[in-house]
Amino acid sequence: MIVVAYDVPSDRRRLKLAHALQDFGQGVQYSVFECHLTADELGQLRSRLQKLIEPEEDQVRIYLLCAECTARVEVHGAGSRTEDPEVLVL
């Protein structure tokens, strides 16, 4: 799992970034997305982010979580854990 958190002061760029991130994962809080990505998809995400942000003003953080860390994610209050779309439960 990959967690993307961002702080973008421009409303227009922030909206574009949020729309782009929806192609890769699920928004779990304002300015926070959880994504289940392959290495190639992560590369595509990084490339797309670089085209959307202003490095002097914007901040985007990408946290790569191992499977053990992902299993330890806790959600308190409203919301639920995001699931890997590749995993099928039979």
Secondary structure as GFF3:
##gff-version 3
##sequence-region A 1 90
A	DSSP	beta_strand	2	7	.	.	.	ID=ss1
A	DSSP	alpha_helix	11	22	.	.	.	ID=ss2
A	DSSP	beta_strand	26	29	.	.	.	ID=ss3
A	DSSP	beta_strand	32	35	.	.	.	ID=ss4
A	DSSP	alpha_helix	39	52	.	.	.	ID=ss5
A	DSSP	beta_strand	59	64	.	.	.	ID=ss6
A	DSSP	alpha_helix	67	71	.	.	.	ID=ss7
###
